[in-house]
Amino acid sequence: MNINTITTDDLRGMEGKDGLILQGCGGDLKEWVDGINDMFTEAGILKDGSKFEDVSAFQYGELTCLLYPFEDVKLDIGKLAIWRLQTHADFGGTWLSDFVPNRLGGFISEPSPEPEKPDCAYIAVTPNDHCRLAMLCIQRGIPVLCEKAMFQNSREAEQVFAAAAARSVFVMEAMWSRFLPAVKKVRAWVEEGRIGIPEISRISIGFIAPEGDENRYRNPRLGGGAAKDITVYAYEITTWILNQDIRNISVSAAWGESGVDMNNHISIEFAHTLADLATSFAANLESQMVLYGGKGKIVLPAPHHSTECFLYDERGELTEHFTDRETANGFTYEIEEAISCVREGRQESTVVPWKDTLACAKLFDRIEATKIAGGSMERQFPG
């Protein structure tokens, strides 16, 4: 293992290369290199036994920094990206390709000041700014993976999807729950007819949101409210698992003093199933989904981040218990889906298609309308 001493000018000459920079590496630098190698190997970021063997140290102001180059190592970039975001406060991790343009004025041999476009942008701010940031990316031809709820209303959804279609840019809502093995297992059981036709579906998600009108839960200027934080899960999980046409929908909501919806109740008449969705920012609800059919029932605990599901027969006896023992971080699935779609030149995902995200945005319109209508609205679902 080599730890080379370089300067920031050396970094500026590394155009076309990339790596991970950790800032504020005090003490024995060898311990940092060995520690990262061990940590990344255990997390599955370093693959096939590869390790960082040729690392560079440099000073940036008063900070000692380490550059772990991506050459000659095999990496799971998706897992590394998540690790960097989750540990940024501890390690100050950033990419070489971001550090040089943003901190050092750019690469010396850059032919133009235009930065290279990223393969895909991940938007993870509060919902009030999703539409604006998505449009900035689309206008530059940059694919978008945007956190839920992707939009505050159907107007924003229609604007973004129209722009993406016109420029042939990939766009996807990061509805990670649809990719979880437990949720996929429930959908498979339903498709296989293990409980017969699902007659009744019930899902509830709720917790007491932190106090304070300025936090993201209770602040309408930040896109707060139960609808865009947890009803989005209840709706998009239910529609994904049942996979049926919607005939009618009714909506009720209770509004808080800060101006956001605190409780939502949605009743949906599908082609073959009646579904009930309850979400709350004001009460701790039992977080689960239950589907009832003539041949039994399915129980999905903690549906938006579930790791297991249960199948019962018509006598109420447990016949199958699925446990997800592989998922370390569910966010990797949506990242893998985005990577696959971009590489294949697709504009949208088949797991989280635009029509589903738009339908959920239209549900937000109905919930918002209850604020004027006095708390409830029932009408034909326009599709």
C-alpha positions as CSV (number, residue, x, y, z in Angstrom):
1,M,0.0,0.0,0.0
2,N,1.3,3.4,-1.0
3,I,0.2,6.8,0.4
4,N,1.5,9.5,-1.9
5,T,1.8,13.2,-0.9
6,I,0.4,15.5,-3.6
7,T,-0.7,19.1,-3.9
8,T,-4.0,20.7,-4.9
9,D,-2.3,21.7,-8.2
10,D,-1.8,17.9,-8.8
11,L,-5.5,17.4,-8.3
12,R,-6.3,20.1,-10.9
13,G,-4.2,18.0,-13.4
14,M,-6.4,14.9,-12.9
15,E,-9.0,15.7,-15.6
16,G,-10.9,12.6,-16.7
17,K,-10.2,10.8,-13.4
18,D,-12.4,10.4,-10.4
19,G,-12.2,9.2,-6.8
20,L,-13.5,9.7,-3.3
21,I,-12.0,12.5,-1.2
22,L,-12.3,12.3,2.6
23,Q,-11.6,15.6,4.4
24,G,-10.2,16.1,7.9
25,C,-8.2,12.9,8.2
26,G,-6.2,13.3,11.4
27,G,-3.8,10.8,12.9
28,D,-2.2,7.8,11.2
29,L,-3.1,7.9,7.5
30,K,-2.4,4.2,7.2
31,E,-5.2,3.6,9.7
32,W,-7.6,5.6,7.6
33,V,-6.7,3.6,4.4
34,D,-7.0,0.3,6.2
35,G,-10.2,1.4,7.9
36,I,-11.9,2.4,4.7
37,N,-10.8,-0.8,2.9
38,D,-12.3,-2.9,5.8
39,M,-15.5,-0.8,6.0
40,F,-16.1,-0.8,2.2
41,T,-15.4,-4.5,2.0
42,E,-17.9,-5.3,4.8
43,A,-20.5,-3.0,3.2
44,G,-20.2,-4.6,-0.2
45,I,-18.9,-1.4,-1.8
46,L,-15.5,-2.9,-2.7
47,K,-16.1,-6.0,-4.8
48,D,-14.2,-9.2,-5.7
49,G,-11.5,-8.7,-3.0
50,S,-10.2,-5.4,-4.5
51,K,-8.7,-2.7,-2.2
52,F,-7.4,0.8,-2.4
53,E,-3.7,0.3,-2.7
54,D,-2.5,3.6,-4.1
55,V,-4.0,6.5,-2.1
56,S,-2.9,10.2,-2.1
57,A,-2.8,12.7,0.8
58,F,-2.9,16.5,0.4
59,Q,-3.6,19.6,2.4
60,Y,-6.6,21.8,1.8
61,G,-6.4,24.7,4.1
62,E,-5.9,23.3,7.6
63,L,-7.4,19.9,6.6
64,T,-5.5,16.8,5.8
65,C,-7.4,15.0,3.0
66,L,-7.1,11.6,1.4
67,L,-7.9,10.8,-2.2
68,Y,-9.1,7.2,-2.9
69,P,-8.8,6.9,-6.7
70,F,-11.4,4.6,-8.5
71,E,-8.7,3.2,-10.9
72,D,-7.8,-0.4,-10.3
73,V,-10.6,-1.1,-7.9
74,K,-14.0,-2.7,-8.4
75,L,-16.8,-0.7,-6.8
76,D,-20.6,-0.7,-6.3
77,I,-21.0,2.9,-7.2
78,G,-24.7,2.9,-6.0
79,K,-23.8,1.7,-2.5
80,L,-20.8,4.1,-2.4
81,A,-23.1,7.1,-3.3
82,I,-25.5,6.2,-0.5
83,W,-22.6,5.7,2.0
84,R,-21.2,9.1,1.1
85,L,-24.5,10.9,1.6
86,Q,-25.2,9.1,4.9
87,T,-21.7,9.7,6.4
88,H,-21.0,13.1,5.0
89,A,-21.1,14.7,8.4
90,D,-18.5,12.3,9.7
91,F,-16.1,12.0,6.8
92,G,-16.7,15.0,4.6
93,G,-16.8,12.7,1.6
94,T,-17.0,14.3,-1.9
95,W,-16.0,13.3,-5.4
96,L,-12.8,14.4,-7.0
97,S,-14.9,15.6,-10.0
98,D,-16.9,17.9,-7.7
99,F,-14.1,19.0,-5.4
100,V,-11.8,20.4,-8.1
101,P,-14.4,22.5,-10.0
102,N,-16.1,23.7,-6.8
103,R,-13.1,24.2,-4.5
104,L,-10.1,24.7,-6.7
105,G,-11.4,26.5,-9.7
106,G,-11.5,23.6,-12.2
107,F,-9.2,21.3,-13.9
108,I,-6.2,23.0,-15.5
109,S,-6.6,21.2,-18.8
110,E,-10.3,21.6,-19.1
111,P,-11.1,22.8,-22.7
112,S,-14.2,24.8,-21.6
113,P,-15.7,26.0,-18.4
114,E,-18.8,23.8,-19.0
115,P,-18.9,21.0,-16.4
116,E,-19.5,17.5,-17.4
117,K,-23.1,16.5,-17.0
118,P,-23.9,13.9,-14.4
119,D,-25.4,10.6,-15.5
120,C,-28.4,11.2,-13.3
121,A,-29.4,13.8,-10.7
122,Y,-30.9,12.6,-7.3
123,I,-33.2,15.3,-5.9
124,A,-33.8,14.9,-2.1
125,V,-35.1,18.2,-0.8
126,T,-38.5,19.1,0.6
127,P,-41.4,18.7,-1.9
128,N,-41.9,22.4,-2.5
129,D,-38.7,22.5,-4.6
130,H,-38.9,19.2,-6.5
131,C,-40.6,20.6,-9.6
132,R,-38.2,23.5,-10.0
133,L,-35.1,21.4,-9.6
134,A,-36.4,18.7,-11.9
135,M,-37.1,21.2,-14.6
136,L,-33.6,22.6,-14.3
137,C,-32.2,19.1,-14.9
138,I,-34.5,18.3,-17.7
139,Q,-33.7,21.6,-19.5
140,R,-30.0,20.4,-19.4
141,G,-30.8,16.9,-20.6
142,I,-30.0,15.4,-17.2
143,P,-32.0,12.3,-16.0
144,V,-33.8,12.7,-12.7
145,L,-34.5,10.5,-9.7
146,C,-36.6,12.5,-7.3
147,E,-37.7,11.7,-3.8
148,K,-41.3,11.2,-2.9
149,A,-43.7,12.9,-3.0
150,M,-42.3,14.0,-6.3
151,F,-44.9,16.7,-6.8
152,Q,-47.3,18.8,-4.7
153,N,-50.1,18.7,-7.3
154,S,-51.0,17.5,-10.8
155,R,-50.0,20.8,-12.4
156,E,-46.4,20.3,-11.4
157,A,-46.5,16.6,-12.5
158,E,-47.9,17.5,-16.0
159,Q,-45.3,20.2,-16.5
160,V,-42.3,18.0,-15.6
161,F,-43.5,14.9,-17.6
162,A,-44.3,17.0,-20.6
163,A,-40.9,18.6,-20.6
164,A,-39.2,15.2,-20.1
165,A,-41.2,13.7,-23.0
166,A,-40.3,16.6,-25.3
167,R,-36.6,16.2,-24.5
168,S,-36.5,12.4,-24.1
169,V,-35.1,12.6,-20.6
170,F,-35.5,9.9,-18.0
171,V,-37.6,10.9,-14.9
172,M,-38.7,8.7,-12.0
173,E,-40.2,9.2,-8.6
174,A,-38.0,7.5,-5.9
175,M,-40.8,5.3,-4.5
176,W,-38.4,2.8,-2.9
177,S,-41.2,0.8,-1.2
178,R,-42.3,-0.7,-4.5
179,F,-38.9,-2.4,-4.9
180,L,-38.7,-4.0,-1.5
181,P,-38.7,-7.8,-1.6
182,A,-41.5,-8.1,1.0
183,V,-43.8,-5.7,-1.0
184,K,-43.0,-7.6,-4.2
185,K,-43.8,-10.9,-2.5
186,V,-47.2,-9.6,-1.5
187,R,-47.9,-8.5,-5.0
188,A,-46.8,-12.0,-6.3
189,W,-49.1,-13.7,-3.8
190,V,-52.0,-11.6,-5.0
191,E,-51.2,-12.3,-8.7
192,E,-51.0,-16.0,-8.0
193,G,-54.4,-16.0,-6.4
194,R,-53.2,-17.2,-3.0
195,I,-56.1,-15.5,-1.2
196,G,-58.4,-15.5,-4.1
197,I,-59.6,-12.1,-5.3
198,P,-58.7,-9.5,-2.8
199,E,-62.1,-8.3,-1.5
200,I,-61.0,-5.8,1.1
201,S,-57.6,-4.0,1.5
202,R,-56.7,-1.8,4.5
203,I,-53.5,0.1,5.0
204,S,-52.6,2.5,7.8
205,I,-49.5,4.6,8.5
206,G,-49.3,7.2,11.2
207,F,-47.2,8.9,13.8
208,I,-47.2,12.1,15.9
209,A,-45.3,14.6,13.8
210,P,-42.7,16.8,15.7
211,E,-44.1,20.0,17.1
212,G,-43.2,23.3,15.5
213,D,-44.9,25.0,12.6
214,E,-41.6,25.6,10.8
215,N,-40.5,22.0,10.4
216,R,-41.0,20.1,7.2
217,Y,-44.0,18.1,8.6
218,R,-46.1,21.1,9.5
219,N,-44.9,23.9,7.3
220,P,-47.0,24.3,4.1
221,R,-44.3,26.4,2.5
222,L,-42.1,23.3,2.5
223,G,-44.7,21.0,1.1
224,G,-45.6,19.7,4.6
225,G,-48.6,17.6,5.5
226,A,-49.5,13.9,5.8
227,A,-50.5,13.5,2.2
228,K,-47.1,14.2,0.7
229,D,-45.2,12.4,3.5
230,I,-47.1,9.2,4.2
231,T,-50.3,9.1,2.2
232,V,-48.1,8.9,-0.9
233,Y,-46.8,5.6,0.5
234,A,-50.2,4.2,1.3
235,Y,-51.6,5.1,-2.1
236,E,-48.7,4.0,-4.3
237,I,-48.2,0.7,-2.4
238,T,-51.9,-0.1,-2.6
239,T,-52.2,0.7,-6.3
240,W,-49.0,-1.3,-7.0
241,I,-50.1,-4.4,-5.2
242,L,-53.7,-4.5,-6.4
243,N,-52.8,-3.4,-10.0
244,Q,-56.5,-2.8,-10.9
245,D,-58.4,0.0,-12.5
246,I,-59.9,2.6,-10.2
247,R,-63.7,3.2,-10.5
248,N,-64.3,5.6,-7.7
249,I,-62.4,7.4,-4.9
250,S,-63.5,9.5,-1.9
251,V,-61.2,11.7,0.2
252,S,-61.5,13.1,3.7
253,A,-58.9,15.2,5.5
254,A,-58.4,17.0,8.8
255,W,-56.4,20.2,8.8
256,G,-54.0,21.5,11.4
257,E,-53.6,25.1,12.6
258,S,-50.4,25.5,10.6
259,G,-52.3,24.9,7.4
260,V,-51.3,21.3,6.5
261,D,-53.4,18.2,6.4
262,M,-52.9,16.2,9.6
263,N,-55.1,13.2,8.9
264,N,-56.2,11.6,5.6
265,H,-58.8,9.0,4.9
266,I,-59.1,7.6,1.4
267,S,-61.7,5.1,0.2
268,I,-61.0,3.5,-3.3
269,E,-63.3,1.3,-5.3
270,F,-61.1,-0.8,-7.6
271,A,-62.4,-3.1,-10.3
272,H,-62.5,-6.0,-7.8
273,T,-61.4,-4.6,-4.4
274,L,-62.6,-2.1,-1.9
275,A,-59.6,-0.3,-0.3
276,D,-59.3,1.8,2.8
277,L,-56.3,4.1,3.4
278,A,-55.7,5.9,6.7
279,T,-52.7,8.1,7.5
280,S,-52.0,10.5,10.3
281,F,-49.6,13.1,11.7
282,A,-51.6,13.3,14.8
283,A,-51.8,9.8,16.1
284,N,-49.7,6.7,16.3
285,L,-51.5,4.3,14.0
286,E,-50.7,0.6,13.6
287,S,-48.5,0.6,10.6
288,Q,-49.6,-2.3,8.4
289,M,-51.5,-3.5,5.3
290,V,-54.0,-6.3,5.3
291,L,-55.6,-7.8,2.2
292,Y,-58.6,-10.1,2.7
293,G,-59.8,-12.6,0.2
294,G,-62.1,-15.7,0.0
295,K,-59.1,-18.0,0.5
296,G,-57.3,-16.1,3.3
297,K,-55.5,-12.9,4.1
298,I,-52.1,-11.3,3.7
299,V,-50.5,-9.1,6.4
300,L,-47.7,-6.7,5.5
301,P,-46.3,-5.0,8.6
302,A,-44.8,-1.5,8.3
303,P,-45.7,-1.5,4.6
304,H,-43.5,1.4,3.5
305,H,-40.3,-0.2,4.9
306,S,-41.3,-3.8,5.4
307,T,-38.9,-6.7,5.8
308,E,-41.5,-9.4,6.1
309,C,-45.1,-10.5,5.2
310,F,-47.5,-13.3,6.3
311,L,-49.9,-15.4,4.3
312,Y,-52.9,-17.0,6.1
313,D,-55.5,-19.5,4.8
314,E,-59.3,-19.2,5.2
315,R,-59.1,-20.8,8.6
316,G,-56.7,-18.1,9.8
317,E,-53.7,-20.5,10.0
318,L,-50.3,-19.2,8.9
319,T,-49.2,-21.0,5.8
320,E,-46.2,-18.9,4.7
321,H,-43.9,-16.3,6.3
322,F,-41.6,-14.4,4.0
323,T,-38.6,-12.7,5.6
324,D,-36.2,-10.4,3.6
325,R,-32.7,-11.3,4.8
326,E,-30.8,-9.7,2.0
327,T,-31.7,-6.0,1.9
328,A,-29.2,-3.9,3.7
329,N,-30.4,-0.6,2.4
330,G,-33.7,-0.4,0.4
331,F,-32.6,2.8,-1.4
332,T,-30.2,0.7,-3.6
333,Y,-33.1,-0.8,-5.5
334,E,-34.5,2.5,-6.8
335,I,-30.9,3.6,-7.7
336,E,-30.3,0.3,-9.6
337,E,-33.6,0.8,-11.5
338,A,-32.6,4.4,-12.5
339,I,-29.2,3.2,-13.7
340,S,-30.8,0.4,-15.7
341,C,-33.3,2.7,-17.3
342,V,-30.8,5.4,-18.2
343,R,-28.4,2.8,-19.7
344,E,-31.2,1.3,-21.8
345,G,-32.4,4.6,-23.0
346,R,-35.8,4.5,-21.4
347,Q,-37.7,7.6,-20.3
348,E,-39.6,6.0,-17.4
349,S,-39.6,3.0,-15.1
350,T,-42.1,0.2,-15.4
351,V,-42.2,-0.1,-11.6
352,V,-42.8,3.6,-11.0
353,P,-44.3,4.8,-14.3
354,W,-45.3,8.4,-14.9
355,K,-49.0,7.6,-14.9
356,D,-48.8,6.3,-11.3
357,T,-47.0,9.4,-10.0
358,L,-49.4,11.6,-11.9
359,A,-52.4,9.7,-10.4
360,C,-51.0,10.3,-6.9
361,A,-50.5,14.0,-7.6
362,K,-54.1,14.2,-8.6
363,L,-55.0,12.6,-5.3
364,F,-53.1,15.5,-3.6
365,D,-55.3,17.9,-5.6
366,R,-58.4,16.2,-4.1
367,I,-57.0,16.3,-0.6
368,E,-56.1,20.0,-1.0
369,A,-59.7,20.7,-2.2
370,T,-61.1,19.3,1.1
371,K,-59.6,22.4,2.8
372,I,-62.1,24.5,1.0
373,A,-64.9,21.9,0.9
374,G,-64.9,21.4,4.6
375,G,-62.9,18.3,5.0
376,S,-64.3,15.8,2.5
377,M,-64.8,15.2,-1.2
378,E,-66.4,12.4,-3.1
379,R,-66.5,12.2,-6.8
380,Q,-66.0,10.0,-9.8
381,F,-62.3,9.2,-10.4
382,P,-61.4,10.7,-13.8
383,G,-58.3,8.4,-14.3
